[in-house]
Amino acid sequence: MQRPSRFEHTRFLGDKRTQLVYDVDTWDDATVIDEIVAAETGLCFGPDTLVEARNRGYQLARPGMTRRHRKPRA
């Protein structure tokens, strides 16, 4: 999957509404990533690692995994 232009330098993209993080390089469903970018609820991590995402309370998303959408705080 091609990385979104706004997040072209990041591998892990977090969704503030669900607290899920997506590995853009291995994620197959482009509609989920496009929805995050369109809703402007995406978050990148510095450093761009899964460890940093987990440190901030995000879980790695898996296909078929769902969570309730919440309003982002920031």
N, C-alpha and C positions, 0 to 999 in steps of 0.2 A: 504494500500500500504506500502511496506517495504521502509524504508529510504535508500538513496544511501550511500555507504560505506564512501565516502568522506565527506558527510554531515550527518552522523549518529546521531550527537548530536544536530542537529538543526531542528526545526519544520517548520520555515518559510524560504523558498528558493527564492531568488530574481533572476530575469533574467536581466542582465545589458543591453541587446539589446532592450528589450521592456518596461523596467521599471514596470514589473508586478511581484508580489510576490505570491508564491504558498504555501498553507498550505499543507505540505506533508502528514500529518496525515489524512486529509479528501479528498485529491485529488484522483480521480479514474483513470485517464489516465496516465499510467506509461510512455508512449512514450514521453510526453512533458518533464517530469523530466529527463529522460534518454538523451534527446537531449540537455538540458541545461548542464548536466554534461559532455557529450561528447564534446560540443563546448567550454568548460571551461569558460563559462560566468556566472556561478552561484555565488551568493553572500549570505553570511549569516550575520545576524544582531546580535549585542550585545548591550543590552539584546535581547534575541530571542523572540520578541513580535511583533504583528502587528502594535502597536503604533510606535515603532522604525522604522519599514519599511515605514510607512506613513510619518514619520518625515523626511526621506531621499528622499521622492518624489515617492515612489512606491505605486501602487494600487493593491488591492487584485484581483487576477484573478478569473474569473467565467467561467464555461464551455461554449464554443462557443465564448468567447471574443477573439478578434484578435487585434493586433497592428502591426505597421510597424517595421521591424527589423532594428535597427541602429547599427553602429559600436560602441562598448563600448569604453569609454574614457580611462579607466584604465584597 
